[in-house]
């Protein structure tokens, strides 16, 4: 039974979501502002639903502080049409976003997609996946580069594992969205671009100075191999 933490000041909404999620078999706890949400996070939480607009501490600042200590998957709840909130949320380490208003069915599909990819990578049979100076340990959800432990979100870890398993191959954004985010790529959806950008920033530079992940305009991305 996955444990979901709801952080939203809309008590009516959290009450409804708690009822829906509990009915679906999830263990649900709630906090009605960012500060309370940060205090409620612990090792038992498998996923966080985080609203952007909240008193005391808004969703963005809450996410920023959260990522200083925790890499728990976060699904941001954003206002419809507020693309800037989605972009900033992804830059700060959110795993996905869902514009309000949303249906119960859509919310459940997004939650299960995030939890499924987390479970998939923790259940991989390989002890380690290696490519050049990168080592990925699926069972432990840990990745190293040049011997340095990388501080990755769940989505960034899944993305890196995908690249390491397909070095030198062009991977389309459509495939990455399906395989990593668990959803079809929608028009103007920048989630994959933002996650790749965040991952690049966390990877140490190669000794030969070459980029690690190359953008192929109109085609996708490629993890660059040594000559």
VEXRO-502998 format. One record per residue: residue in three letters; chain; x, y, z of N, C-alpha, C in turn. Coordinates in steps of 0.001 Angstrom, whole numbers. Each point is the difference from the previous one (the first is absolute). Layout:
! VEXRO-502998
+-----+-------+---------+---------+---------+---------+---------+---------+---------+---------+---------+
: res : chain :     npx :     npy :     npz :    capx :    capy :    capz :     cpx :     cpy :     cpz :
+-----+-------+---------+---------+---------+---------+---------+---------+---------+---------+---------+
: ALA :     A :       X :       Y :       Z :       X :       Y :       Z :       X :       Y :       Z :
...
+-----+-------+---------+---------+---------+---------+---------+---------+---------+---------+---------+
//
This chain:
! VEXRO-502998
+-----+-------+---------+---------+---------+---------+---------+---------+---------+---------+---------+
: res : chain :     npx :     npy :     npz :    capx :    capy :    capz :     cpx :     cpy :     cpz :
+-----+-------+---------+---------+---------+---------+---------+---------+---------+---------+---------+
: UNK :     A :     844 :   -1195 :       0 :    -844 :    1195 :       0 :     875 :    1239 :       0 :
: UNK :     A :     -71 :     801 :   -1047 :     821 :    1197 :    -102 :    -544 :    1094 :     913 :
: UNK :     A :     905 :     764 :     584 :    -360 :    1108 :     897 :     126 :    1305 :    -768 :
: UNK :     A :   -1101 :     737 :     -97 :     -37 :    1274 :    -717 :    -226 :    1135 :     984 :
: UNK :     A :     804 :    1052 :    -118 :    -157 :    1196 :     822 :    -608 :    1112 :    -848 :
: UNK :     A :   -1154 :     529 :     437 :    -656 :    1118 :    -679 :     398 :    1287 :     698 :
: UNK :     A :     558 :     951 :    -753 :     336 :    1313 :     573 :    -779 :    1044 :    -788 :
: UNK :     A :   -1097 :     495 :     581 :    -903 :     927 :    -688 :    -832 :     711 :    1054 :
: UNK :     A :    -162 :    1315 :    -146 :    -777 :     760 :     983 :   -1502 :     -92 :    -236 :
: UNK :     A :    -425 :    -563 :   -1122 :   -1414 :    -167 :    -305 :    -513 :   -1240 :     732 :
: UNK :     A :    -536 :     198 :    1194 :    -409 :   -1127 :     834 :   -1127 :    -814 :    -625 :
: UNK :     A :    -864 :     671 :    -744 :   -1089 :    -728 :    -663 :     566 :    -947 :   -1050 :
: UNK :     A :     981 :     502 :    -772 :     620 :    -834 :   -1030 :     782 :   -1158 :     620 :
: UNK :     A :     787 :     288 :    1031 :     793 :   -1071 :     608 :    -902 :   -1075 :     612 :
: UNK :     A :   -1144 :     428 :     533 :    -945 :    -967 :     558 :    -537 :    -925 :   -1087 :
: UNK :     A :    -344 :     587 :   -1154 :    -495 :    -801 :   -1121 :    1087 :    -918 :    -545 :
: UNK :     A :    1218 :     530 :    -164 :    1104 :    -801 :    -528 :     356 :   -1132 :     959 :
: UNK :     A :     -37 :     286 :    1278 :     304 :   -1041 :     990 :   -1008 :   -1139 :     -91 :
: UNK :     A :   -1272 :     360 :    -205 :   -1046 :   -1016 :    -131 :     222 :    -850 :   -1249 :
: UNK :     A :     296 :     666 :   -1128 :     221 :    -707 :   -1259 :    1221 :    -915 :      93 :
: UNK :     A :    1107 :     533 :     499 :    1245 :    -766 :      64 :     -84 :   -1148 :    1007 :
: UNK :     A :    -661 :     248 :    1111 :    -170 :   -1064 :     995 :    -842 :   -1138 :    -573 :
: UNK :     A :   -1026 :     356 :    -760 :    -849 :   -1004 :    -639 :     806 :    -865 :    -972 :
: UNK :     A :    1023 :     612 :    -632 :     843 :    -721 :    -951 :    1116 :    -789 :     688 :
: UNK :     A :      25 :      32 :    1317 :     961 :    -820 :     730 :    1263 :     710 :     456 :
: UNK :     A :      73 :    1331 :    -177 :    1182 :     743 :     427 :    -120 :     413 :    1468 :
: UNK :     A :    1135 :      53 :     662 :      73 :     549 :    1353 :     242 :    1494 :    -167 :
: UNK :     A :    -876 :     837 :     530 :      47 :    1439 :    -278 :     146 :     813 :    1282 :
: UNK :     A :     924 :     959 :     -21 :     103 :     992 :    1068 :     -54 :    1377 :    -649 :
: UNK :     A :    -278 :    1026 :     789 :    -163 :    1327 :    -587 :     608 :    1089 :     866 :
: UNK :     A :     339 :    1104 :    -673 :     492 :    1199 :     670 :    -597 :    1176 :    -755 :
: UNK :     A :    -374 :    1057 :     716 :    -735 :    1093 :    -631 :     821 :    1254 :    -259 :
: UNK :     A :    1310 :    -106 :     146 :     880 :    1081 :    -441 :    1400 :    -569 :    -187 :
: UNK :     A :     866 :     777 :    -627 :    1328 :    -504 :    -328 :     836 :    -381 :    1202 :
: UNK :     A :     -45 :     808 :    1047 :     800 :    -282 :    1188 :    -421 :   -1314 :     642 :
: UNK :     A :   -1316 :    -186 :     120 :    -504 :   -1253 :     575 :     369 :   -1184 :    -896 :
: UNK :     A :     -16 :     251 :   -1320 :     350 :   -1056 :    -946 :    1430 :    -466 :     167 :
: UNK :     A :     920 :     943 :     175 :    1407 :    -344 :     185 :     209 :    -824 :    1272 :
: UNK :     A :    -743 :     330 :    1039 :     114 :    -742 :    1252 :    -613 :   -1387 :    -108 :
: UNK :     A :    -934 :    -170 :    -962 :    -700 :   -1279 :    -143 :     760 :   -1011 :    -857 :
: UNK :     A :    1020 :     454 :    -735 :     752 :    -901 :    -879 :     903 :    -914 :     825 :
: UNK :     A :     -35 :   -1285 :    -339 :     894 :    -967 :     646 :     259 :   -1151 :    -960 :
: UNK :     A :     752 :    -987 :     444 :     395 :   -1106 :    -875 :   -1172 :    -864 :    -458 :
: UNK :     A :   -1131 :     105 :     660 :   -1145 :    -833 :    -371 :    -791 :     577 :   -1173 :
: UNK :     A :     245 :    1275 :    -336 :    -749 :     663 :   -1079 :     556 :    -435 :   -1350 :
: UNK :     A :    -883 :    -530 :    -861 :     417 :    -479 :   -1325 :    -204 :    1040 :   -1091 :
: UNK :     A :    -926 :     938 :     208 :    -284 :    1026 :   -1002 :    -670 :    1183 :     677 :
: UNK :     A :     306 :    1198 :    -492 :    -582 :    1226 :     556 :    -815 :     716 :   -1077 :
: UNK :     A :   -1239 :     354 :     339 :    -823 :     866 :    -848 :     123 :    1399 :     586 :
: UNK :     A :     572 :     914 :    -773 :     340 :    1325 :     524 :    -667 :    1108 :    -796 :
: UNK :     A :    -819 :     817 :     676 :    -661 :    1130 :    -647 :     970 :    1174 :     -97 :
: UNK :     A :    -161 :     820 :   -1027 :     892 :    1150 :    -182 :    -401 :    1164 :     891 :
: UNK :     A :   -1293 :     361 :     -19 :    -473 :    1178 :     724 :    -415 :    -373 :    1418 :
: UNK :     A :     833 :     389 :     980 :    -290 :    -283 :    1403 :     495 :    1136 :     881 :
: UNK :     A :    -609 :     177 :    1182 :     474 :    1021 :     942 :    1254 :    -468 :     727 :
: UNK :     A :     614 :     917 :     730 :    1209 :    -249 :     811 :    1195 :    -349 :    -874 :
: UNK :     A :    -122 :   -1053 :    -781 :    1101 :    -456 :    -849 :    -624 :    -543 :   -1279 :
: UNK :     A :     243 :     666 :   -1130 :    -641 :    -476 :   -1230 :     635 :   -1302 :    -488 :
: UNK :     A :    -626 :    -585 :   -1013 :     443 :   -1295 :    -481 :    1420 :      -6 :    -525 :
: UNK :     A :     406 :    1070 :    -667 :    1343 :      58 :    -569 :    1073 :      25 :    1094 :
: UNK :     A :    -221 :     828 :    1012 :     967 :      76 :    1090 :       8 :   -1298 :     802 :
: UNK :     A :   -1191 :    -593 :     149 :     -87 :   -1289 :     691 :     802 :   -1059 :    -747 :
: UNK :     A :    -157 :     -36 :   -1331 :     727 :    -972 :    -821 :    1503 :     235 :      84 :
: UNK :     A :     398 :    1264 :     -44 :    1425 :     333 :      80 :     607 :    -519 :    1301 :
: UNK :     A :    -683 :     218 :    1116 :     503 :    -463 :    1296 :     -78 :   -1520 :     107 :
: UNK :     A :   -1031 :    -549 :    -579 :    -167 :   -1452 :      16 :    1180 :    -688 :    -668 :
: UNK :     A :     429 :     536 :   -1156 :    1081 :    -617 :    -762 :    1364 :     152 :     671 :
: UNK :     A :      93 :     820 :    1014 :    1257 :     112 :     731 :     268 :   -1245 :     842 :
: UNK :     A :   -1062 :    -768 :     279 :     147 :   -1168 :     860 :    -600 :   -1272 :    -584 :
: UNK :     A :   -1098 :     138 :    -738 :    -750 :   -1163 :    -467 :     -67 :     -68 :   -1511 :
: UNK :     A :       7 :   -1226 :    -548 :    -175 :    -213 :   -1435 :   -1315 :    -744 :    -275 :
: UNK :     A :    -923 :      70 :     926 :   -1327 :    -610 :    -157 :    -680 :     561 :   -1248 :
: UNK :     A :    -607 :    -856 :    -836 :    -690 :     497 :   -1193 :   -1054 :    1042 :     347 :
: UNK :     A :     -59 :    1069 :    -802 :    -961 :    1089 :     225 :    -815 :     245 :   -1259 :
: UNK :     A :   -1323 :      -7 :     164 :    -924 :     341 :   -1073 :    -588 :    1361 :     346 :
: UNK :     A :     346 :    1029 :    -780 :    -470 :    1356 :     260 :   -1419 :     192 :    -528 :
: UNK :     A :    -821 :     693 :     778 :   -1352 :     363 :    -426 :      24 :    1482 :    -343 :
: UNK :     A :    -151 :     329 :   -1276 :     139 :    1378 :    -461 :   -1311 :     546 :    -550 :
: UNK :     A :    -103 :    1329 :     -40 :   -1186 :     639 :    -569 :       3 :    -195 :   -1509 :
: UNK :     A :   -1174 :    -199 :    -566 :    -108 :    -209 :   -1433 :     551 :    1203 :    -755 :
: UNK :     A :     884 :    -261 :    -956 :     550 :    1069 :    -828 :    1238 :     655 :     573 :
: UNK :     A :     370 :    -308 :    1238 :    1179 :     609 :     616 :    1255 :    -799 :    -361 :
: UNK :     A :     448 :     159 :   -1243 :    1159 :    -764 :    -465 :    1253 :     337 :     778 :
: UNK :     A :     133 :    1254 :     442 :    1201 :     399 :     728 :     134 :    -798 :    1285 :
: UNK :     A :   -1127 :    -304 :     664 :      47 :    -809 :    1218 :     521 :   -1400 :    -302 :
: UNK :     A :    -425 :    -554 :   -1123 :     429 :   -1351 :    -362 :    1493 :     -30 :    -292 :
: UNK :     A :     465 :    1007 :    -747 :    1418 :      55 :    -355 :     859 :     153 :    1249 :
: UNK :     A :    -382 :     929 :     875 :     772 :     224 :    1223 :     -32 :   -1241 :     881 :
: UNK :     A :   -1166 :    -633 :      82 :    -123 :   -1213 :     799 :     930 :   -1095 :    -484 :
: UNK :     A :      67 :    -185 :   -1309 :     892 :   -1014 :    -569 :    1458 :     366 :     225 :
: UNK :     A :     320 :    1289 :    -106 :    1372 :     443 :     246 :     426 :    -283 :    1442 :
: UNK :     A :    -947 :     108 :     915 :     300 :    -209 :    1412 :      -5 :   -1469 :     400 :
: UNK :     A :    -409 :    -879 :    -942 :      81 :   -1426 :     285 :   -1311 :    -738 :     127 :
: UNK :     A :   -1118 :     617 :    -449 :   -1267 :    -739 :      -4 :      87 :   -1116 :   -1032 :
: UNK :     A :    -675 :   -1114 :     261 :      35 :   -1133 :    -921 :   -1039 :     124 :   -1103 :
: UNK :     A :   -1095 :     661 :     287 :   -1052 :     195 :    -994 :    -921 :    1093 :     514 :
: UNK :     A :    -938 :     429 :    -836 :    -964 :    1017 :     418 :   -1365 :    -353 :    -557 :
: UNK :     A :   -1032 :     516 :     656 :   -1373 :    -252 :    -423 :    -785 :    1297 :     166 :
: UNK :     A :    -474 :     585 :   -1117 :    -760 :    1262 :      88 :   -1382 :    -218 :     612 :
: UNK :     A :    -418 :     927 :     834 :   -1357 :       2 :     536 :    -923 :     696 :   -1007 :
: UNK :     A :   -1264 :    -394 :     -90 :    -609 :   -1158 :     674 :     366 :   -1293 :    -726 :
: UNK :     A :     -15 :   -1112 :     718 :     326 :   -1291 :    -595 :   -1037 :   -1024 :     459 :
: UNK :     A :    -104 :   -1076 :    -744 :    -944 :   -1055 :     361 :     678 :   -1003 :     928 :
: UNK :     A :    -788 :    -730 :     752 :     545 :   -1041 :     871 :     797 :   -1015 :    -823 :
: UNK :     A :    -521 :    -323 :   -1165 :     639 :    -994 :    -857 :    1380 :     469 :    -448 :
: UNK :     A :      94 :    1276 :    -386 :    1289 :     527 :    -457 :     998 :      52 :    1149 :
: UNK :     A :    -450 :     415 :    1176 :     884 :      62 :    1158 :     534 :   -1383 :     347 :
: UNK :     A :    -868 :    -982 :      44 :     406 :   -1361 :     335 :     984 :    -557 :   -1024 :
: UNK :     A :    -218 :     329 :   -1280 :     907 :    -477 :   -1053 :    1389 :     603 :     183 :
: UNK :     A :      82 :    1293 :     331 :    1296 :     649 :     199 :     712 :    -565 :    1231 :
: UNK :     A :    -755 :    -190 :    1071 :     583 :    -543 :    1228 :     574 :   -1386 :    -253 :
: UNK :     A :    -777 :    -847 :    -659 :     450 :   -1368 :    -243 :    1188 :     -35 :    -946 :
: UNK :     A :      50 :     941 :    -949 :    1134 :      42 :    -927 :    1293 :     328 :     750 :
: UNK :     A :     -63 :     981 :     908 :    1184 :     374 :     779 :     428 :   -1152 :     910 :
: UNK :     A :    -966 :    -607 :     693 :     329 :   -1105 :     900 :     511 :   -1215 :    -759 :
: UNK :     A :    -566 :    -222 :   -1185 :     406 :   -1166 :    -805 :    1446 :     122 :    -455 :
: UNK :     A :     400 :    1149 :    -468 :    1381 :     125 :    -473 :     983 :     -44 :    1162 :
: UNK :     A :    -428 :     463 :    1180 :     853 :    -125 :    1176 :     200 :   -1464 :     352 :
: UNK :     A :   -1093 :    -758 :     -24 :      46 :   -1418 :     324 :     774 :    -786 :   -1039 :
: UNK :     A :    -185 :     352 :   -1271 :     685 :    -710 :   -1075 :    1502 :      90 :     157 :
: UNK :     A :     508 :    1178 :     316 :    1448 :     165 :      96 :     562 :    -618 :    1272 :
: UNK :     A :    -822 :     -64 :    1056 :     501 :    -623 :    1227 :     -18 :   -1521 :     -99 :
: UNK :     A :    -756 :    -538 :    -993 :    -112 :   -1452 :    -139 :     849 :    -576 :   -1135 :
: UNK :     A :     799 :     825 :    -641 :     844 :    -494 :   -1080 :     939 :   -1079 :     528 :
: UNK :     A :     209 :   -1044 :    -815 :     834 :   -1112 :     444 :    1491 :     353 :     -28 :
: UNK :     A :     407 :     890 :    -877 :    1413 :     347 :    -103 :     472 :     683 :    1280 :
: UNK :     A :    1141 :    -420 :     508 :     569 :     651 :    1180 :     507 :    1380 :    -349 :
: UNK :     A :     581 :     123 :   -1195 :     540 :    1283 :    -426 :     -64 :      99 :   -1526 :
: UNK :     A :    -293 :    1208 :    -481 :      40 :     303 :   -1436 :    1102 :    1036 :    -173 :
: UNK :     A :     956 :    -271 :    -886 :    1145 :     892 :    -147 :     153 :     513 :   -1419 :
: UNK :     A :     472 :    1218 :     -97 :     346 :     608 :   -1294 :    1078 :    1046 :     272 :
: UNK :     A :    1187 :    -245 :    -529 :    1127 :     901 :     217 :     245 :     182 :    1498 :
: UNK :     A :    -100 :    1227 :     499 :     278 :     252 :    1417 :   -1267 :     114 :     834 :
: UNK :     A :   -1106 :    -536 :    -523 :   -1283 :      51 :     700 :    -415 :   -1402 :     430 :
: UNK :     A :    -414 :    -130 :    1247 :    -529 :   -1268 :     507 :   -1380 :     254 :     605 :
: UNK :     A :    -971 :    -820 :    -419 :   -1366 :     118 :     499 :    -360 :   -1292 :     729 :
: UNK :     A :    -467 :     126 :    1238 :    -395 :   -1145 :     809 :   -1519 :      50 :     195 :
: UNK :     A :    -757 :    -694 :    -868 :   -1465 :      79 :      48 :    -608 :    -405 :    1328 :
: UNK :     A :     484 :   -1089 :     591 :    -598 :    -499 :    1239 :     136 :    1000 :    1144 :
: UNK :     A :    1116 :     720 :      11 :     250 :     964 :    1072 :    -459 :    1406 :    -373 :
: UNK :     A :    -425 :     182 :   -1262 :    -396 :    1331 :    -480 :    1151 :     990 :     192 :
: UNK :     A :    1221 :    -443 :    -342 :    1172 :     861 :     124 :     752 :      39 :   -1321 :
: UNK :     A :     592 :    1154 :    -288 :     807 :     152 :   -1207 :    1266 :     768 :     344 :
: UNK :     A :    1111 :    -412 :    -626 :    1289 :     631 :     238 :     618 :     433 :   -1320 :
: UNK :     A :     746 :    1087 :      42 :     760 :     449 :   -1163 :    1358 :     460 :     494 :
: UNK :     A :    1046 :    -569 :    -572 :    1364 :     277 :     435 :     151 :    -290 :    1502 :
: UNK :     A :    -711 :   -1027 :     463 :      73 :    -389 :    1397 :    -817 :     859 :     944 :
: UNK :     A :    -702 :     996 :    -552 :    -775 :     938 :     806 :   -1478 :    -391 :      -8 :
: UNK :     A :    -604 :    -109 :    1183 :   -1427 :    -305 :     104 :    -801 :    1180 :    -518 :
: UNK :     A :    -920 :    -262 :    -930 :    -810 :    1053 :    -600 :   -1293 :     198 :     786 :
: UNK :     A :    -340 :    1239 :     231 :   -1219 :     345 :     737 :   -1136 :     181 :   -1007 :
: UNK :     A :    -670 :   -1107 :    -348 :    -998 :       4 :   -1059 :   -1402 :    -223 :     539 :
: UNK :     A :    -983 :     637 :    -652 :   -1386 :    -304 :     301 :    -330 :   -1366 :    -610 :
: UNK :     A :   -1163 :    -527 :     336 :    -422 :   -1286 :    -552 :     -36 :      42 :   -1522 :
: UNK :     A :    -532 :    1083 :    -553 :    -102 :     122 :   -1453 :    1375 :     146 :    -643 :
: UNK :     A :     875 :     780 :     603 :    1349 :     164 :    -541 :     756 :   -1324 :      24 :
: UNK :     A :    -204 :    -773 :    1062 :     637 :   -1312 :      83 :    -493 :    -908 :   -1129 :
: UNK :     A :   -1314 :     -29 :    -205 :    -577 :    -827 :   -1057 :     502 :     445 :   -1376 :
: UNK :     A :     146 :    1298 :    -178 :     482 :     549 :   -1265 :    1453 :    -401 :    -245 :
: UNK :     A :     841 :     128 :    1027 :    1409 :    -368 :    -138 :     129 :   -1490 :    -298 :
: UNK :     A :    -768 :    -825 :     701 :      48 :   -1448 :    -233 :    -359 :    -319 :   -1448 :
: UNK :     A :    -965 :     725 :    -547 :    -418 :    -227 :   -1378 :    1128 :     358 :    -973 :
: UNK :     A :     665 :    1109 :     256 :    1108 :     412 :    -871 :    1169 :    -986 :     101 :
: UNK :     A :     315 :    -417 :    1220 :    1136 :    -910 :     208 :    -243 :   -1347 :    -670 :
: UNK :     A :   -1263 :    -409 :     -73 :    -331 :   -1263 :    -653 :     -30 :     116 :   -1518 :
: UNK :     A :      20 :    1232 :    -518 :     -69 :     214 :   -1455 :    1056 :     987 :    -478 :
: UNK :     A :    1280 :    -198 :     370 :    1045 :     954 :    -380 :     208 :      14 :   -1512 :
: UNK :     A :     195 :    1195 :    -543 :     259 :     129 :   -1430 :   -1232 :    -116 :    -873 :
: UNK :     A :   -1169 :    -205 :     604 :   -1244 :    -128 :    -768 :    -864 :    1244 :     160 :
: UNK :     A :    -599 :     430 :   -1095 :    -928 :    1123 :      58 :   -1291 :    -466 :     661 :
: UNK :     A :    -430 :     740 :    1016 :   -1240 :    -314 :     702 :    -942 :    1183 :    -178 :
: UNK :     A :   -1156 :    -253 :    -561 :    -947 :    1089 :    -252 :    -653 :     474 :    1293 :
: UNK :     A :    -486 :    1236 :     -31 :    -716 :     523 :    1160 :   -1263 :    -810 :     257 :
: UNK :     A :    -614 :    -472 :   -1088 :   -1216 :    -808 :     139 :     288 :   -1274 :     784 :
: UNK :     A :    1113 :    -662 :    -328 :     365 :   -1233 :     706 :     364 :     283 :    1453 :
: UNK :     A :     719 :    1096 :     235 :     374 :     344 :    1363 :   -1236 :     313 :     850 :
: UNK :     A :    -955 :     704 :    -587 :   -1215 :     331 :     731 :    -766 :   -1259 :     393 :
: UNK :     A :     -87 :    -946 :    -928 :    -704 :   -1249 :     279 :     763 :    -873 :     991 :
: UNK :     A :    1305 :    -170 :    -241 :     789 :    -931 :     808 :     370 :     550 :    1370 :
: UNK :     A :     217 :    1304 :      82 :     445 :     597 :    1260 :   -1145 :     645 :     779 :
: UNK :     A :    -849 :     787 :    -695 :   -1096 :     681 :     689 :   -1285 :    -814 :      15 :
: UNK :     A :     -70 :   -1003 :    -870 :   -1192 :    -835 :     -35 :   -1194 :     657 :    -638 :
: UNK :     A :     237 :     971 :    -891 :   -1110 :     675 :    -673 :     425 :     387 :   -1407 :
: UNK :     A :    -979 :     169 :    -873 :     282 :     429 :   -1372 :     426 :    1464 :      -6 :
: UNK :     A :     903 :     324 :    -914 :     484 :    1374 :    -112 :   -1082 :     879 :    -614 :
: UNK :     A :    -406 :    1024 :     721 :   -1021 :     924 :    -496 :     664 :    1195 :    -666 :
: UNK :     A :    -746 :     679 :    -846 :     520 :    1191 :    -673 :     397 :    1047 :    1038 :
: UNK :     A :    1157 :     604 :    -195 :     530 :    1063 :     860 :     357 :    -485 :    1413 :
: UNK :     A :      64 :   -1310 :     199 :     382 :    -550 :    1300 :    1522 :      36 :     123 :
: UNK :     A :     507 :     758 :     967 :    1446 :     184 :     157 :     581 :    -836 :    1138 :
: UNK :     A :    -795 :    -903 :     542 :     459 :    -757 :    1168 :    1301 :    -753 :    -264 :
: UNK :     A :      67 :    -737 :   -1107 :    1215 :    -759 :    -309 :    1198 :     931 :    -161 :
: UNK :     A :    -183 :    1109 :    -709 :    1096 :     961 :    -185 :     525 :     506 :    1338 :
: UNK :     A :    -916 :     296 :     914 :     415 :     524 :    1299 :     720 :   -1062 :     811 :
: UNK :     A :    -487 :   -1232 :     -37 :     654 :   -1072 :     753 :    1404 :    -281 :    -552 :
: UNK :     A :     142 :      16 :   -1324 :    1319 :    -210 :    -605 :     937 :    1144 :     391 :
: UNK :     A :    -518 :    1227 :     -19 :     804 :    1158 :     382 :     475 :    -121 :    1445 :
: UNK :     A :    -894 :    -410 :     897 :     371 :    -173 :    1412 :    1040 :   -1100 :     167 :
: UNK :     A :    -168 :   -1095 :    -744 :     947 :   -1113 :      81 :    1378 :     438 :    -471 :
: UNK :     A :      54 :     729 :   -1090 :    1295 :     488 :    -518 :     754 :     811 :    1054 :
: UNK :     A :    -727 :     847 :     724 :     635 :     853 :    1000 :     603 :    -814 :    1142 :
: UNK :     A :    -543 :   -1177 :     254 :     459 :    -813 :    1124 :    1107 :    -986 :    -369 :
: UNK :     A :     267 :    -149 :   -1298 :    1056 :    -908 :    -442 :    1330 :     756 :    -110 :
: UNK :     A :    1063 :    -494 :     609 :    1306 :     654 :    -124 :     449 :      45 :   -1463 :
: UNK :     A :     830 :     967 :    -330 :     496 :     109 :   -1373 :     877 :   -1199 :    -348 :
: UNK :     A :     -53 :    -396 :   -1258 :     875 :   -1080 :    -473 :    1439 :     493 :     -44 :
: UNK :     A :     931 :    -912 :     182 :    1416 :     371 :     -10 :     453 :     504 :   -1359 :
: UNK :     A :    -671 :    -487 :   -1084 :     380 :     464 :   -1339 :    -740 :    1268 :    -406 :
: UNK :     A :    -830 :     527 :     882 :    -700 :    1256 :    -267 :   -1245 :    -115 :    -858 :
: UNK :     A :    -316 :   -1183 :    -480 :   -1180 :    -175 :    -847 :   -1275 :       1 :     836 :
: UNK :     A :   -1106 :     343 :    -651 :   -1282 :     -53 :     696 :    -356 :   -1459 :     258 :
: UNK :     A :    -747 :    -250 :    1049 :    -412 :   -1365 :     303 :   -1295 :    -357 :    -732 :
: UNK :     A :    -943 :     915 :      39 :   -1292 :    -244 :    -640 :    -210 :    1078 :   -1061 :
: UNK :     A :     -33 :    -420 :   -1234 :     -93 :     922 :   -1129 :   -1441 :     152 :    -470 :
: UNK :     A :    -400 :    1235 :    -279 :   -1324 :     270 :    -564 :      63 :    -123 :   -1512 :
: UNK :     A :    -860 :    -822 :    -554 :     -92 :    -146 :   -1455 :   -1296 :     678 :    -426 :
: UNK :     A :     124 :    1205 :    -502 :   -1177 :     817 :    -300 :    -990 :    -730 :    -893 :
: UNK :     A :   -1221 :     -52 :     447 :   -1055 :    -641 :    -784 :     -28 :   -1509 :     124 :
: UNK :     A :    1007 :    -575 :     690 :      49 :   -1468 :     119 :     -43 :    -486 :    1439 :
: UNK :     A :     752 :     650 :     896 :     -12 :    -449 :    1385 :    1340 :     222 :     675 :
: UNK :     A :     464 :   -1009 :     738 :    1238 :     113 :     756 :     873 :   -1243 :    -206 :
: UNK :     A :    1292 :     163 :     308 :     953 :   -1091 :    -169 :    1076 :     119 :    1060 :
: UNK :     A :     306 :   -1110 :     683 :    1134 :     -24 :     924 :    1248 :    -253 :    -816 :
: UNK :     A :     913 :     947 :      20 :    1181 :     -29 :    -854 :    1019 :   -1013 :     503 :
: UNK :     A :     487 :    -843 :    -902 :    1036 :    -980 :     321 :    1373 :     599 :    -304 :
: UNK :     A :    1031 :    -627 :     567 :    1360 :     427 :    -315 :     343 :    -456 :   -1415 :
: UNK :     A :     879 :     748 :    -643 :     455 :    -385 :   -1359 :     788 :   -1289 :      61 :
+-----+-------+---------+---------+---------+---------+---------+---------+---------+---------+---------+
//
